[in-house]
């Protein structure tokens, strides 16, 4: 007679690891990044390189200060991904120190001060972006119209160096506001919404990203492509993005029906700013989102509702960053009250009994 | 009660510091320390109230019944704060406008009631006043340090407007540390206060830990087998 000797739970390893997950997310970011770099030229390339280097340096420094093994963690991809996300949310021609400061704030203050990867309450990249936005409103809102490579008016290699590192662009007539900024300013000046949108809103340009904006957030199509890739590879689940988009569509649609002269419709809200990018890449962060499906739905809906409120009534034209951080703070509460069913037990915690046992 | 003045000084300024050890008075601390001058102003006002309340509480400690001591202490502190408030309004009016509500709010500063309750009401007059002075200096030290760090990194200056507080002969204190600095607004805003305070607290604990481990090593007799175990 063979006696079964249990040596472990009935679990199989899926092969998931921190490095693999981070790698897949980075893969999903590649098209967006390449397009952003193509559109905004050498200054964007330098900003990317400097920020990635600063993230790795900050990670190594934090690990050393915390007495953790450096080699094991520094290249697990999380620091590089954080830096990468920061760059994508910056204005493409931001000076080098914006990227470096952002990387250090994200990695040292928002991640390692809380205990490192998996312990942070707030999304590190989002903290960095918000801190930078509050502290340096001028540098952080200097958006510019795309100057693609090979189009003739791209800054050259050396000109790009001077834009990124000496902070004095040789020309200053190219800056232009993003759509949300324009809408907010002009509504304040009493211009009718339909006039603003007819002159500044082109759904086609917004969808492909041929508009002023942050480095990696302009192209809706490429963001959706990256998000779809993450969904197919099961790096993220559908809950947060779907809840965010659905809530935004409902709120913007209703308010637009009530008064189309003041409230932009859902198509404007969805394709502008960082909304879709955040829905797939920021709000789905494992560490700072709830762990259950219902929690994730609530989390996404909360982010979209707060974003809508800030965009319409707040002082800032864009509110995704603040909304994600506010909902991050609510996640521990959600995880306390919404718990997953324990395997083999009912929702109330009783063991499931079968007839034949 | 210990009347070793040396011990009172060490406790007040470092070991039992109002902010670093007792974690009291954080609200005014975070609110006014956008500049070192504001910190110094509030620190001095608080120190005056601390010393004077220690004097009055210690003098009256045998008259005040234990059951009503808290209202009595609050009354004493409120009278003193009102006096300081009116004096600053009269003679340091510009600084008074900057510090605003936080001068009257010294009355709710837990540190003052805390010292009255835990030391001045049990000690003789001189030690009580000395304790108040040292606690006040410890608080001022933190206020000025925090204000200085936030001011240097937040706006690139140090002791801006010091002449408002100390008179025009102290113009030399007003320094521009980083010329042409455009400012790091977050550090001037309340989150910057929390972040810098946490860094200062960490630094204080690091210094204490270093000192302690140094003392422990010194206790080990020479020649003993010491193994360092890292966990």
Interface residues (C-beta under 8 A of the other chain):
Chain A: X67 X109 X113 X131 X134 X135 X136 X137 X138
Chain B: X182 X183 X184 X185 X186 X187 X189 X191 X195 X198 X230
